[in-house]
């Protein structure tokens, strides 16, 4: 009986500790959360309602506390949005409204950290992804507004509508945060001299420690379609390439990135012979050291999606040579390597 009572006390103590820890974590999470006011658009507007739900989900994922306000019958002006955000204790208010013609939507943001009001008119007619685009653009505009002030600084004293307390470090960190990683899937092509062009897939993972520098790895292949023809037969050539790459953006931060790129890695070639009798077909493979230099370009389509293009000159040592009987052909350095594909930032 004493043993049972002791175990019961231990169990109750553990349960009490667990509940206390959970409450502490929840309170800590709530303390770190920053409040945003979202104005509910008319529920009859399917596009704006879906954009509202996407925006709310995105802000919740970013650990913001979301308050929902009702849209007045006369509409929500920037002044009214700022007032309602202040009443709700929110650092910002966001309103999505449709114009009379229905072809555009207005994204209005009242940012009480900087005292700034931002309004953008975006086309929505005929755009299948309009709700997603509106939500993404609203988050981007909020980040851009908050980045107006350097960390530790406050707006001038004559700016009205500013929150009385400085922005918390967590909010500053969110406003300046950008995706560090990018995963890109692309189509690759290699012009291999005497072997002709080869085509295949390419995948890369890149890290962007700064706005200009990009470092990562690229894997290309298998690249098929190249061949070496001789009088007594032919050799079908398959190629693969793995590179460590780096590039530098020479343009200012914006939708377009452009700059030089360098890479180094390993190249593999396999040749399978198809010959006429009395010759006997053989296969062989070769590994070479690969060095690349060229140009990398990227066009930002959305906050997370981009279109990327790379064109490189490829040098191999030793240079691959394929032979059929007494005929032989080499790769003819330098080769041209190109890729075009879509990247996702995360």
Residue, then its C-alpha position, 0 to 999 in steps of 0.5 A: x500500500x505504501x508503495x502504491x501511494x508513493x507511486x501515486x504521488x510521483x505520478x501526480x507530481x509528474x503530471x503537474x510538472x508536465x501541465x506547468x511546462x506546457x502552460x509555460x511554453x504556451x505563454x512563452x509562445x504567446x509572448x513572442x507572437x505579434x498581433x496582426x489585424x485582418x479585415x474580413x472581405x465580403x463572403x460573397x467574393x470567393x477570390x478575396x475570401x480564399x486570399x484572406x484564408x491563405x493570408x491568415x494561414x500564412x501569418x499563423x504559420x509565422x507565429x503571428x496572432x491574428x485578429x479578424x475585423x469586420x468590413x464596414x458597409x462603407x468600406x475600409x479606408x486607410x485611416x479606419x484601418x489604422x484606427x482598428x489596428x490600434x484598437x486591436x493592439x495590432x502592429x499592423x492591419x491588412x485589408x483586401x478589397x475589390x474595385x467596382x469593376x472587379x478586375x483589380x483588388x486593393x491590398x491596403x496595409x497600415x503599419x504602426x511600427x513605421x507609421x507607413x501606409x501601403x496600398x497596391x492595386x493588383x489584377x485578378x481577372x483571368x488569373x487562376x492563382x489570384x488568391x495565392x498571389x494576393x496573399x503572397x503579395x500582402x506578406x511581401x508588402x508587409x515585410x517591405x514596409x517594416x524594413x523601412x527603418x533600420x534595427x534600433x531606430x524609431x520613426x521621427x517624432x512628427x510621424x503619427x499612428x506609430x505604436x508606442x513601443x519599439x518593434x520586438x526583435x522577433x518582428x524585426x527578424x521576420x521582416x528582414x528574413x529571406x529564404x536561405x535555400x533554393x531547390x531547382x529542377x531543370x532540363x540540362x543540355x551538353x554540347x560534347x564536341x565530336x559526340x554531338x548534343x546530349x540532353x537530360x535532367x538536372x537538379x541543384x540545391x543552393x545556399x544564399x548566405x547573403x543577397x549576392x552570394x550563392x553556393x551549392x551543388x549541381x547534379x546533371x544527368x544522365x545525359x543521353x543522345x550523344x554518339x560517336x559514329x565510325x565506318x565499322x560501327x558506333x558508340x552510344x555515349x551516356x554522361x553524368x556530371x556532379x559539381x560544387x558551384x558558386x555564383x555572384x549577383x552583380x545586380x541590386x536586390x530585385x526580381x532579376x539576378x545575374x552574374x558570373x558562376x564557377x564550379x568544379x567537380x567530377x564528370x563521368x562518361x560511359x560508351x557502349x559499342x555497336x559494331x559490325x562483324x567480325x568486330x566485337x562490341x565493348x563498353x567502357x567508362x571514364x571519370x574526369x575532373x570538371x571545371x566550369x565557368x559561365x553566367x547564371x541568371x534568375x528571374x523571380x516569379x513569386x516570393x518562392x518561385x523563380x526561373x533560372x538559366x545557366x550557361x557554362x564552358x566545361x573543361x575536362x581533364x583527362x579529355x574523354x576519348x571514344x574509339x571504334x576499331x581504329x577510329x577515335x574521337x575526343x570531346x573537344x574542350x571546352x564543352x558547353x553546358x546549359x540548364x533551364x528550370x524552376x527553383x523553389x526557395x525555402 
